[in-house]
Structures are given as C-alpha cells and as structure tokens.
Amino acid sequence: MRRRLLGFTAAVILAALGPIVPVAHATVVAQVPPPPVDGQMCEDGGGVVLYDSGSWVCVGGAHDGKPVV
C-alpha cells in the first residue's frame, strides 16, 4: 500500500512540475542579453563602422544602428 501511495505521489508531483520547467527555462534564456557587436561582426553582417557623435556605430547590414565595442 505504501508503494502505491509513493508512486501516486511521485506521479502527481511530476505532472505538476512538467509544465513549469519549460516556462522557467524560457524565462532564464530570455534574460540573456545579446552579445555586443564588434567591428568584425558589423562588417561580416554587411555594415560599415563609423564614428558618430563620440561613439562608434555600425551603419547598414544586420547590425544597423548598434554601438560597436
């Protein structure tokens, strides 16, 4: 009888945690910021690095308007 109760309890706990784990994982993944753009990434994406108003910026391509570090 105890074995059945233990098995049932484990099944209920796993069923309850099943939908929670993907949501928690998605929340953690969503909080990771994108990597900073460097000059090579800007040029590989089809852009050009230009100096604008005191900072370097990627102009054009996949990283258009992003600051270059």
Biopython code that builds the backbone (N, CA, C, O; Angstrom):
import numpy as np
from Bio.PDB.StructureBuilder import StructureBuilder

atoms = [
    (1, "MET", "N", (0.812, -1.185, 0.000)),
    (1, "MET", "CA", (0.000, 0.000, 0.000)),
    (1, "MET", "C", (0.865, 1.263, 0.000)),
    (1, "MET", "O", (0.561, 2.226, -0.704)),
    (2, "ARG", "N", (1.926, 1.257, 0.778)),
    (2, "ARG", "CA", (2.813, 2.427, 0.819)),
    (2, "ARG", "C", (3.479, 2.657, -0.535)),
    (2, "ARG", "O", (3.679, 3.798, -0.953)),
    (3, "ARG", "N", (3.820, 1.560, -1.214)),
    (3, "ARG", "CA", (4.479, 1.673, -2.505)),
    (3, "ARG", "C", (3.546, 2.335, -3.520)),
    (3, "ARG", "O", (3.989, 3.150, -4.329)),
    (4, "ARG", "N", (2.269, 1.991, -3.482)),
    (4, "ARG", "CA", (1.307, 2.609, -4.398)),
    (4, "ARG", "C", (1.141, 4.093, -4.089)),
    (4, "ARG", "O", (1.086, 4.924, -4.996)),
    (5, "LEU", "N", (1.063, 4.411, -2.817)),
    (5, "LEU", "CA", (0.919, 5.805, -2.422)),
    (5, "LEU", "C", (2.146, 6.620, -2.836)),
    (5, "LEU", "O", (2.012, 7.743, -3.321)),
    (6, "LEU", "N", (3.330, 6.059, -2.646)),
    (6, "LEU", "CA", (4.551, 6.740, -3.041)),
    (6, "LEU", "C", (4.600, 6.941, -4.561)),
    (6, "LEU", "O", (4.970, 8.014, -5.038)),
    (7, "GLY", "N", (4.229, 5.919, -5.306)),
    (7, "GLY", "CA", (4.198, 6.027, -6.762)),
    (7, "GLY", "C", (3.191, 7.064, -7.234)),
    (7, "GLY", "O", (3.476, 7.842, -8.144)),
    (8, "PHE", "N", (2.015, 7.077, -6.618)),
    (8, "PHE", "CA", (0.990, 8.054, -6.978)),
    (8, "PHE", "C", (1.451, 9.471, -6.652)),
    (8, "PHE", "O", (1.240, 10.390, -7.444)),
    (9, "THR", "N", (2.073, 9.651, -5.505)),
    (9, "THR", "CA", (2.572, 10.972, -5.109)),
    (9, "THR", "C", (3.648, 11.457, -6.075)),
    (9, "THR", "O", (3.648, 12.623, -6.470)),
    (10, "ALA", "N", (4.549, 10.583, -6.450)),
    (10, "ALA", "CA", (5.592, 10.951, -7.400)),
    (10, "ALA", "C", (4.991, 11.329, -8.748)),
    (10, "ALA", "O", (5.432, 12.296, -9.370)),
    (11, "ALA", "N", (3.993, 10.583, -9.206)),
    (11, "ALA", "CA", (3.345, 10.887, -10.483)),
    (11, "ALA", "C", (2.661, 12.243, -10.445)),
    (11, "ALA", "O", (2.722, 12.993, -11.419)),
    (12, "VAL", "N", (2.013, 12.566, -9.339)),
    (12, "VAL", "CA", (1.337, 13.858, -9.207)),
    (12, "VAL", "C", (2.358, 15.000, -9.203)),
    (12, "VAL", "O", (2.141, 16.029, -9.844)),
    (13, "ILE", "N", (3.447, 14.824, -8.496)),
    (13, "ILE", "CA", (4.481, 15.869, -8.439)),
    (13, "ILE", "C", (5.094, 16.087, -9.813)),
    (13, "ILE", "O", (5.270, 17.230, -10.234)),
    (14, "LEU", "N", (5.422, 15.006, -10.524)),
    (14, "LEU", "CA", (5.996, 15.143, -11.862)),
    (14, "LEU", "C", (5.008, 15.774, -12.835)),
    (14, "LEU", "O", (5.399, 16.568, -13.691)),
    (15, "ALA", "N", (3.740, 15.428, -12.708)),
    (15, "ALA", "CA", (2.724, 16.027, -13.580)),
    (15, "ALA", "C", (2.578, 17.519, -13.305)),
    (15, "ALA", "O", (2.330, 18.297, -14.227)),
    (16, "ALA", "N", (2.727, 17.921, -12.061)),
    (16, "ALA", "CA", (2.625, 19.336, -11.715)),
    (16, "ALA", "C", (3.853, 20.117, -12.176)),
    (16, "ALA", "O", (3.729, 21.263, -12.608)),
    (17, "LEU", "N", (5.033, 19.511, -12.089)),
    (17, "LEU", "CA", (6.260, 20.206, -12.471)),
    (17, "LEU", "C", (6.505, 20.205, -13.977)),
    (17, "LEU", "O", (7.264, 21.036, -14.476)),
    (18, "GLY", "N", (5.886, 19.302, -14.694)),
    (18, "GLY", "CA", (6.104, 19.193, -16.140)),
    (18, "GLY", "C", (5.921, 20.496, -16.894)),
    (18, "GLY", "O", (6.829, 20.891, -17.625)),
    (19, "PRO", "N", (4.798, 21.183, -16.759)),
    (19, "PRO", "CA", (4.604, 22.437, -17.500)),
    (19, "PRO", "C", (5.431, 23.598, -16.956)),
    (19, "PRO", "O", (5.666, 24.570, -17.675)),
    (20, "ILE", "N", (5.873, 23.520, -15.715)),
    (20, "ILE", "CA", (6.596, 24.640, -15.100)),
    (20, "ILE", "C", (8.036, 24.724, -15.612)),
    (20, "ILE", "O", (8.548, 25.825, -15.812)),
    (21, "VAL", "N", (8.687, 23.604, -15.825)),
    (21, "VAL", "CA", (10.104, 23.596, -16.190)),
    (21, "VAL", "C", (10.376, 24.326, -17.506)),
    (21, "VAL", "O", (11.300, 25.138, -17.536)),
    (22, "PRO", "N", (9.632, 24.093, -18.608)),
    (22, "PRO", "CA", (9.905, 24.844, -19.838)),
    (22, "PRO", "C", (9.696, 26.344, -19.684)),
    (22, "PRO", "O", (10.434, 27.136, -20.269)),
    (23, "VAL", "N", (8.696, 26.740, -18.900)),
    (23, "VAL", "CA", (8.445, 28.166, -18.686)),
    (23, "VAL", "C", (9.606, 28.795, -17.931)),
    (23, "VAL", "O", (10.050, 29.888, -18.282)),
    (24, "ALA", "N", (10.099, 28.124, -16.906)),
    (24, "ALA", "CA", (11.233, 28.644, -16.142)),
    (24, "ALA", "C", (12.480, 28.724, -17.012)),
    (24, "ALA", "O", (13.241, 29.686, -16.916)),
    (25, "HIS", "N", (12.694, 27.734, -17.849)),
    (25, "HIS", "CA", (13.860, 27.742, -18.741)),
    (25, "HIS", "C", (13.752, 28.882, -19.744)),
    (25, "HIS", "O", (14.744, 29.562, -20.007)),
    (26, "ALA", "N", (12.582, 29.101, -20.302)),
    (26, "ALA", "CA", (12.391, 30.187, -21.262)),
    (26, "ALA", "C", (12.616, 31.545, -20.608)),
    (26, "ALA", "O", (13.129, 32.460, -21.252)),
    (27, "THR", "N", (12.246, 31.688, -19.357)),
    (27, "THR", "CA", (12.452, 32.946, -18.641)),
    (27, "THR", "C", (13.934, 33.219, -18.456)),
    (27, "THR", "O", (14.376, 34.355, -18.623)),
    (28, "VAL", "N", (14.697, 32.214, -18.120)),
    (28, "VAL", "CA", (16.141, 32.381, -17.926)),
    (28, "VAL", "C", (16.816, 32.686, -19.253)),
    (28, "VAL", "O", (17.686, 33.555, -19.312)),
    (29, "VAL", "N", (16.438, 31.995, -20.314)),
    (29, "VAL", "CA", (17.043, 32.212, -21.628)),
    (29, "VAL", "C", (16.708, 33.605, -22.143)),
    (29, "VAL", "O", (17.555, 34.244, -22.767)),
    (30, "ALA", "N", (15.499, 34.088, -21.897)),
    (30, "ALA", "CA", (15.083, 35.392, -22.389)),
    (30, "ALA", "C", (15.852, 36.530, -21.721)),
    (30, "ALA", "O", (15.936, 37.620, -22.287)),
    (31, "GLN", "N", (16.412, 36.307, -20.541)),
    (31, "GLN", "CA", (17.108, 37.364, -19.826)),
    (31, "GLN", "C", (18.566, 37.505, -20.245)),
    (31, "GLN", "O", (19.238, 38.436, -19.802)),
    (32, "VAL", "N", (19.064, 36.623, -21.071)),
    (32, "VAL", "CA", (20.452, 36.695, -21.508)),
    (32, "VAL", "C", (20.552, 37.754, -22.608)),
    (32, "VAL", "O", (19.903, 37.619, -23.645)),
    (33, "PRO", "N", (21.348, 38.802, -22.403)),
    (33, "PRO", "CA", (21.450, 39.852, -23.412)),
    (33, "PRO", "C", (22.216, 39.363, -24.636)),
    (33, "PRO", "O", (23.048, 38.463, -24.521)),
    (34, "PRO", "N", (21.947, 39.941, -25.804)),
    (34, "PRO", "CA", (22.683, 39.555, -26.998)),
    (34, "PRO", "C", (24.147, 39.981, -26.883)),
    (34, "PRO", "O", (24.453, 40.938, -26.172)),
    (35, "PRO", "N", (25.044, 39.294, -27.564)),
    (35, "PRO", "CA", (26.453, 39.666, -27.481)),
    (35, "PRO", "C", (26.694, 41.044, -28.105)),
    (35, "PRO", "O", (26.009, 41.421, -29.055)),
    (36, "PRO", "N", (27.653, 41.786, -27.580)),
    (36, "PRO", "CA", (27.935, 43.102, -28.153)),
    (36, "PRO", "C", (28.501, 42.969, -29.567)),
    (36, "PRO", "O", (29.134, 41.969, -29.908)),
    (37, "VAL", "N", (28.263, 43.987, -30.371)),
    (37, "VAL", "CA", (28.733, 43.996, -31.756)),
    (37, "VAL", "C", (30.136, 44.586, -31.784)),
    (37, "VAL", "O", (30.376, 45.671, -31.255)),
    (38, "ASP", "N", (31.058, 43.860, -32.405)),
    (38, "ASP", "CA", (32.392, 44.428, -32.617)),
    (38, "ASP", "C", (32.535, 44.777, -34.099)),
    (38, "ASP", "O", (31.636, 44.507, -34.896)),
    (39, "GLY", "N", (33.647, 45.365, -34.454)),
    (39, "GLY", "CA", (33.852, 45.818, -35.826)),
    (39, "GLY", "C", (33.763, 44.694, -36.839)),
    (39, "GLY", "O", (33.175, 44.865, -37.907)),
    (40, "GLN", "N", (34.341, 43.545, -36.516)),
    (40, "GLN", "CA", (34.323, 42.423, -37.447)),
    (40, "GLN", "C", (32.897, 41.897, -37.652)),
    (40, "GLN", "O", (32.506, 41.576, -38.774)),
    (41, "MET", "N", (32.130, 41.811, -36.571)),
    (41, "MET", "CA", (30.737, 41.358, -36.691)),
    (41, "MET", "C", (29.932, 42.322, -37.557)),
    (41, "MET", "O", (29.103, 41.896, -38.361)),
    (42, "CYS", "N", (30.175, 43.614, -37.392)),
    (42, "CYS", "CA", (29.466, 44.620, -38.183)),
    (42, "CYS", "C", (29.767, 44.437, -39.667)),
    (42, "CYS", "O", (28.861, 44.432, -40.500)),
    (43, "GLU", "N", (31.041, 44.290, -39.983)),
    (43, "GLU", "CA", (31.429, 44.142, -41.383)),
    (43, "GLU", "C", (30.979, 42.804, -41.967)),
    (43, "GLU", "O", (30.612, 42.733, -43.140)),
    (44, "ASP", "N", (31.004, 41.740, -41.155)),
    (44, "ASP", "CA", (30.526, 40.443, -41.624)),
    (44, "ASP", "C", (29.030, 40.471, -41.919)),
    (44, "ASP", "O", (28.546, 39.738, -42.782)),
    (45, "GLY", "N", (28.302, 41.321, -41.196)),
    (45, "GLY", "CA", (26.866, 41.460, -41.417)),
    (45, "GLY", "C", (26.519, 42.409, -42.539)),
    (45, "GLY", "O", (25.342, 42.675, -42.781)),
    (46, "GLY", "N", (27.521, 42.928, -43.232)),
    (46, "GLY", "CA", (27.276, 43.815, -44.366)),
    (46, "GLY", "C", (27.250, 45.284, -44.014)),
    (46, "GLY", "O", (26.827, 46.106, -44.827)),
    (47, "GLY", "N", (27.695, 45.632, -42.814)),
    (47, "GLY", "CA", (27.690, 47.027, -42.395)),
    (47, "GLY", "C", (29.068, 47.652, -42.437)),
    (47, "GLY", "O", (30.055, 47.012, -42.798)),
    (48, "VAL", "N", (29.109, 48.920, -42.058)),
    (48, "VAL", "CA", (30.346, 49.698, -42.009)),
    (48, "VAL", "C", (30.420, 50.371, -40.643)),
    (48, "VAL", "O", (29.414, 50.878, -40.145)),
    (49, "VAL", "N", (31.596, 50.379, -40.038)),
    (49, "VAL", "CA", (31.785, 51.021, -38.737)),
    (49, "VAL", "C", (32.126, 52.492, -38.964)),
    (49, "VAL", "O", (33.085, 52.820, -39.662)),
    (50, "LEU", "N", (31.325, 53.368, -38.364)),
    (50, "LEU", "CA", (31.549, 54.808, -38.498)),
    (50, "LEU", "C", (31.568, 55.458, -37.120)),
    (50, "LEU", "O", (30.920, 54.987, -36.185)),
    (51, "TYR", "N", (32.329, 56.558, -37.012)),
    (51, "TYR", "CA", (32.388, 57.334, -35.775)),
    (51, "TYR", "C", (31.313, 58.400, -35.851)),
    (51, "TYR", "O", (31.327, 59.241, -36.750)),
    (52, "ASP", "N", (30.365, 58.368, -34.891)),
    (52, "ASP", "CA", (29.244, 59.296, -34.943)),
    (52, "ASP", "C", (28.960, 59.851, -33.549)),
    (52, "ASP", "O", (28.603, 59.107, -32.636)),
    (53, "SER", "N", (29.121, 61.150, -33.399)),
    (53, "SER", "CA", (28.796, 61.862, -32.157)),
    (53, "SER", "C", (29.479, 61.272, -30.932)),
    (53, "SER", "O", (28.841, 61.113, -29.892)),
    (54, "GLY", "N", (30.737, 60.951, -31.031)),
    (54, "GLY", "CA", (31.509, 60.495, -29.889)),
    (54, "GLY", "C", (31.518, 58.999, -29.657)),
    (54, "GLY", "O", (32.086, 58.547, -28.663)),
    (55, "SER", "N", (30.913, 58.213, -30.531)),
    (55, "SER", "CA", (30.942, 56.756, -30.359)),
    (55, "SER", "C", (30.960, 56.067, -31.722)),
    (55, "SER", "O", (30.566, 56.641, -32.738)),
    (56, "TRP", "N", (31.423, 54.833, -31.712)),
    (56, "TRP", "CA", (31.469, 54.039, -32.930)),
    (56, "TRP", "C", (30.143, 53.319, -33.111)),
    (56, "TRP", "O", (29.608, 52.735, -32.169)),
    (57, "VAL", "N", (29.615, 53.364, -34.335)),
    (57, "VAL", "CA", (28.299, 52.785, -34.626)),
    (57, "VAL", "C", (28.390, 51.962, -35.896)),
    (57, "VAL", "O", (29.110, 52.316, -36.830)),
    (58, "CYS", "N", (27.651, 50.856, -35.924)),
    (58, "CYS", "CA", (27.555, 50.042, -37.132)),
    (58, "CYS", "C", (26.434, 50.618, -37.997)),
    (58, "CYS", "O", (25.305, 50.776, -37.531)),
    (59, "VAL", "N", (26.740, 50.925, -39.239)),
    (59, "VAL", "CA", (25.751, 51.513, -40.143)),
    (59, "VAL", "C", (25.518, 50.539, -41.287)),
    (59, "VAL", "O", (26.451, 50.139, -41.984)),
    (60, "GLY", "N", (24.261, 50.166, -41.467)),
    (60, "GLY", "CA", (23.881, 49.241, -42.538)),
    (60, "GLY", "C", (24.067, 47.794, -42.113)),
    (60, "GLY", "O", (24.681, 47.501, -41.086)),
    (61, "GLY", "N", (23.529, 46.906, -42.918)),
    (61, "GLY", "CA", (23.691, 45.479, -42.642)),
    (61, "GLY", "C", (22.802, 44.982, -41.518)),
    (61, "GLY", "O", (21.819, 45.621, -41.143)),
    (62, "ALA", "N", (23.177, 43.820, -40.992)),
    (62, "ALA", "CA", (22.372, 43.141, -39.970)),
    (62, "ALA", "C", (22.399, 43.845, -38.622)),
    (62, "ALA", "O", (21.473, 43.676, -37.829)),
    (63, "HIS", "N", (23.431, 44.626, -38.341)),
    (63, "HIS", "CA", (23.596, 45.268, -37.022)),
    (63, "HIS", "C", (23.446, 46.778, -37.107)),
    (63, "HIS", "O", (24.057, 47.505, -36.323)),
    (64, "ASP", "N", (22.649, 47.255, -38.040)),
    (64, "ASP", "CA", (22.486, 48.689, -38.289)),
    (64, "ASP", "C", (22.048, 49.441, -37.030)),
    (64, "ASP", "O", (21.064, 49.083, -36.382)),
    (65, "GLY", "N", (22.798, 50.483, -36.704)),
    (65, "GLY", "CA", (22.458, 51.349, -35.582)),
    (65, "GLY", "C", (22.959, 50.892, -34.235)),
    (65, "GLY", "O", (22.792, 51.608, -33.248)),
    (66, "LYS", "N", (23.565, 49.728, -34.158)),
    (66, "LYS", "CA", (24.049, 49.218, -32.868)),
    (66, "LYS", "C", (25.438, 49.780, -32.568)),
    (66, "LYS", "O", (26.264, 49.922, -33.469)),
    (67, "PRO", "N", (25.691, 50.099, -31.296)),
    (67, "PRO", "CA", (27.019, 50.589, -30.929)),
    (67, "PRO", "C", (28.071, 49.495, -31.075)),
    (67, "PRO", "O", (27.809, 48.320, -30.819)),
    (68, "VAL", "N", (29.259, 49.905, -31.490)),
    (68, "VAL", "CA", (30.369, 48.971, -31.675)),
    (68, "VAL", "C", (31.290, 49.115, -30.478)),
    (68, "VAL", "O", (31.671, 50.223, -30.103)),
    (69, "VAL", "N", (31.646, 47.977, -29.879)),
    (69, "VAL", "CA", (32.545, 47.988, -28.720)),
    (69, "VAL", "C", (33.939, 47.608, -29.120)),
    (69, "VAL", "O", (34.834, 47.563, -28.276)),
]
sb = StructureBuilder()
sb.init_structure("model")
sb.init_model(0)
sb.init_chain("A")
sb.init_seg("    ")
for serial, (resi, resn, name, xyz) in enumerate(atoms, 1):
    if name == "N":
        sb.init_residue(resn, " ", resi, " ")
    sb.init_atom(name, np.array(xyz, "f"), 0.0, 1.0, " ", f" {name:<3s}", serial, name[0])
structure = sb.get_structure()
